[in-house]
Structures are given as structure tokens and as C-alpha cells.
Amino acid sequence: MSDTDSPIIHIVDHAKRRLIKRVRGDMAARKVIDEFVAYYREHPETLFYDVVIDFLDYFGDTAWQQIEEFLPVYSDMVASSPYKPSESETRWRRTAVVSDDPMYEMLFRLVAQLFPKVEFKVFKTEAAAHAWLDLKEES
């Protein structure tokens, strides 16, 4: 499936080691997770990139069960990936979530418990998410 057919648009900035995922439309959480897994399998180098996940145009459900099921699959992909964070990096990875739904703030606090090596923060705009990642790169 090409990005033009997918309800998830992926944009990669290799220079910044950043992956942008724009989730759009009305689809089940299972489909979102399946597409995330398929993308990471096709592009394993992006497993270690900072991520912006934009949910502003997403109208589907958000199911905790699918997020929990994603953890072992994701962990296996990370463990078997030939790509690893550089030795000089003091952090592992950051994920900026974009949503104007107040539930996402609480949801991603819980998600952070499943992914202790990933720093999560929720923003209302994609510009604010990028600004946070850019600021963190400078420090």
C-alpha cells in the first residue's frame, strides 16, 4: 500500500532523525497499530527516530488493548533491528503526540509506562511538537 492509499501519511526527515506520522480518517485502532508495525518493518532505521504522531484528523477509536499488543511486537523489532541509537546519544527516543482531545494527555501518560525508554509529550499543534523536538536537540 502506498502512502497515498494509506490513512496514515509518513514523512521522514533523515537529517533530523525524525519520523512524522499523520493519522487521518475513521479507522479502528487495530488498523492504526497494524500500519505502524508494517511501516517500521519496511523502514527499520526509523525505529530509533524521534516521532511526531499527528491525530488531529483522526476520528477512529483508541483501544488500550491494541497498544498493549503493540509493545511485544515493537520490542522484538527493536531488538532484532540492525540499527541502534548512537553511543553518544544520552536519550533513546522522543514521541510528540498532536491532538486536541484531552483524553490523549492521560492516554499517553499510561503509554509512557509501557515504553519507559521513550519520552512522550502531547501538543495541540504539529508546530509546537516540532518546536519541542528542535529545542530538545539543542540542549
For each residue, the residues with C-beta under 8 A, 3 or more apart:
1: 5 6
2: 5 6
3: 6 8 9 10
4:
5: 1 2
6: 1 2 3 9 10 35
7: 23 24 25 27 31 35
8: 3 21 22 23 24 32 35 36 39
9: 3 6 20 21 22 24
10: 3 6 19 20 21 39 43
11: 19 20 22
12: 18 19 20 43 46 49
13: 16 17 18 19 20
14: 17
15:
16: 13 50 133 137
17: 13 14 48 49 50
18: 12 13 49 50 51 52 133
19: 10 11 12 13 46 49 50 51 52
20: 9 10 11 12 13 51 52 54 126
21: 8 9 10 36 39 51 52 53 54
22: 8 9 11 54 57
23: 7 8 32 53 54 55 57 58
24: 7 8 9 57 58
25: 7 57 58 59 60
26: 58 59 60
27: 7 31 32 60
28: 31 32 60 61 63
29: 32 33 60 61 62 63 66 67
30: 33 34 63 66
31: 7 27 28 34 35 60
32: 8 23 27 28 29 35 36 58 60 66
33: 29 30 36 37 66 67 69 70
34: 30 31 37 38
35: 6 7 8 31 32 38 39
36: 8 21 32 33 39 40 70
37: 33 34 40 41 70 73 74 77
38: 34 35 41 42
39: 8 10 21 35 36 42 43 46
40: 36 37 43 44 46 47 74 77
41: 37 38 44 77
42: 38 39
43: 10 12 39 40 46
44: 40 41 47 77 81 82 83
45: 48 49 81 83
46: 12 19 39 40 43 49
47: 40 44 77 78 81 83
48: 17 45 78 81 83 84 85 92 93
49: 12 17 18 19 45 46 93
50: 16 17 18 19 93 94 95 96 133
51: 18 19 20 21 93 94 95 96
52: 18 19 20 21 95 96 98 126 129 130 133
53: 21 23 95 96 97 98
54: 20 21 22 23 57 98 126 129
55: 23 58 97 98 99 101 104
56: 98 99 100 126
57: 22 23 24 25 54
58: 23 24 25 26 32 55 99
59: 25 26
60: 25 26 27 28 29 31 32
61: 28 29
62: 29 103 104 107
63: 28 29 30 66 67
64: 67 68 107 110
65: 68 69
66: 29 30 32 33 63 69 70
67: 29 33 63 64 70 71 111 114
68: 64 65 71 114
69: 33 65 66 72 73
70: 33 36 37 66 67 73 74
71: 67 68 74 75 114 115
72: 69 75 76
73: 37 69 70 76 77
74: 37 40 70 71 77 78 115
75: 71 72 78 79
76: 72 73 79 80
77: 37 40 41 44 47 73 74 80 81
78: 47 48 74 75 81
79: 75 76
80: 76 77
81: 44 45 47 48 77 78 84
82: 44
83: 44 45 47 48
84: 48 81
85: 48 89 92 93
86: 89
87:
88:
89: 85 86 92
90:
91: 94 119 136
92: 48 85 89 117 118
93: 48 49 50 51 85 117 118 119
94: 50 51 91 118 119 120 121 133 136
95: 50 51 52 53 108 118 119 120 121
96: 50 51 52 53 120 121 122 123 129 130 132 133
97: 53 55 104 108 120 121 122 123 129
98: 52 53 54 55 56 122 123 124 125 126 128 129
99: 55 56 58 104 122 124
100: 56 124
101: 55 104
102: 105 106
103: 62 106 107
104: 55 62 97 99 101 107 108 122
105: 102 108 109 122
106: 102 103 109 110
107: 62 64 103 104 110 111
108: 95 97 104 105 111 112 120 121 122
109: 105 106 112 113 120
110: 64 106 107 113 114
111: 67 107 108 114 115 120
112: 108 109 115 116 118 119 120
113: 109 110 116
114: 67 68 71 110 111
115: 71 74 111 112 118 120
116: 112 113
117: 92 93
118: 92 93 94 95 112 115
119: 91 93 94 95 112
120: 94 95 96 97 108 109 111 112 115
121: 94 95 96 97 108 129 132
122: 96 97 98 99 104 105 108
123: 96 97 98 126 128 129 132
124: 98 99 100 128
125: 98 128 129
126: 20 52 54 56 98 123 129 130
127: 130 131
128: 98 123 124 125 131 132
129: 52 54 96 97 98 121 123 125 126 132 133
130: 52 96 126 127 133 134
131: 127 128 134 135
132: 96 121 123 128 129 135 136
133: 16 18 50 52 94 96 129 130 136 137
134: 130 131 137 138
135: 131 132 138 139
136: 91 94 132 133 139
137: 16 133 134
138: 134 135
139: 135 136
